[in-house]
Amino acid sequence: MIDLPNFHDGFVDGVLVSDSEVRILLRTAKNDRFTLTLGGIEALRVNDFRQGNIVFDVEFLELSQIDSDFVFELYDYSEQYKEKFVLQEWTEKAKKKGLTAVQITPSYGCTILAAFK
């Protein structure tokens, strides 16, 4: 398990994307700054980025914790694809690729979802 600083009521200050790497600029409520670097990005979704994004939670997810809703939002699947989607098949492929996930949930502003190695 990754031991993270407490980002509750902290901030997402930015997101830098370069090839298959993403850097998420985070700041705690005490203004301590951190860069969360994710390599081997399979998929990334950043929604509703605003000035003053306030973090509710930063959570690393194992494949067993990922549900269909997470995958649908991450990949922005169409309704047609959702009807045929089988979570177990996606999980098996993700396991073979060595993927894990992170979810940053906001109190205000942006949501960040990522699947990465």
C-alpha positions in Angstrom: 0.0 0.0 0.0 1.2 3.5 -0.8 1.5 5.8 2.1 0.2 9.2 0.9 0.1 12.6 2.6 -3.3 13.7 3.6 -4.7 15.6 0.6 -8.2 16.0 2.0 -9.1 19.7 1.5 -5.9 20.1 -0.5 -5.7 21.1 -4.2 -5.1 19.8 -7.7 -2.9 22.6 -9.1 -2.2 21.1 -12.5 -1.9 18.1 -14.8 1.0 17.6 -17.2 0.8 14.9 -19.9 3.8 13.7 -21.9 3.6 10.6 -24.0 2.7 7.8 -21.6 3.5 9.7 -18.4 1.3 12.0 -16.4 2.3 14.3 -13.6 -0.4 15.5 -11.2 0.5 18.6 -9.2 -1.0 18.3 -5.7 -0.9 20.6 -2.7 -2.0 19.7 0.8 -4.2 22.0 2.9 -1.0 23.1 4.6 0.4 24.1 1.2 3.0 21.3 1.0 3.5 20.6 -2.7 3.8 17.1 -4.3 4.0 15.7 -7.8 2.2 12.4 -8.4 4.0 10.8 -11.4 2.1 8.0 -13.2 4.0 6.0 -15.8 2.7 3.7 -18.5 -0.6 5.5 -18.8 -3.3 3.2 -20.4 -6.1 5.8 -20.0 -6.6 9.2 -18.3 -9.6 11.3 -17.7 -9.6 14.7 -16.2 -13.1 16.3 -15.8 -14.2 19.7 -14.8 -10.7 21.2 -14.1 -11.1 24.7 -12.5 -9.2 27.2 -10.6 -9.1 26.1 -7.0 -9.8 22.4 -7.4 -10.3 21.1 -3.8 -9.5 17.4 -3.2 -11.8 15.2 -1.2 -9.7 12.0 -1.6 -6.8 10.5 -3.5 -7.2 6.7 -3.7 -5.1 4.0 -5.5 -7.3 1.2 -6.6 -6.4 -2.5 -7.1 -8.2 -4.2 -10.0 -10.5 -5.9 -7.6 -11.8 -2.5 -6.4 -12.6 -1.2 -9.9 -16.2 -1.4 -11.0 -17.9 -1.0 -14.3 -18.8 2.7 -13.6 -15.1 3.5 -13.1 -14.2 1.9 -16.4 -17.1 3.5 -18.3 -16.1 7.0 -17.1 -12.4 6.4 -17.6 -12.8 5.3 -21.2 -16.0 7.3 -22.0 -17.7 4.2 -23.4 -20.7 4.6 -25.6 -24.1 3.2 -24.5 -23.7 0.5 -27.2 -20.3 -0.6 -25.8 -21.6 -0.6 -22.2 -24.3 -3.2 -23.2 -21.6 -5.6 -24.3 -19.0 -4.8 -21.6 -17.9 -7.6 -19.3 -15.9 -6.3 -16.3 -14.2 -9.6 -15.7 -12.8 -9.6 -19.3 -11.5 -6.1 -18.8 -10.0 -7.0 -15.4 -8.2 -10.0 -16.9 -6.7 -7.8 -19.7 -5.7 -5.1 -17.2 -4.0 -7.7 -15.0 -2.0 -9.1 -18.0 -0.9 -5.5 -18.7 0.1 -4.9 -15.1 -2.3 -2.0 -14.6 -3.5 -0.3 -11.5 -5.6 2.8 -11.1 -5.9 6.1 -9.2 -9.0 8.2 -8.5 -8.9 11.7 -7.3 -12.3 12.7 -6.0 -13.1 16.4 -5.6 -14.9 18.4 -3.0 -14.9 21.1 -5.7 -13.6 21.0 -9.3 -11.9 18.2 -11.1 -12.1 14.5 -11.0 -9.1 12.5 -12.2 -9.2 8.9 -13.2 -6.2 7.0 -14.5 -5.2 3.4 -15.4 -1.4 3.0 -15.5 1.5 0.5 -15.0 
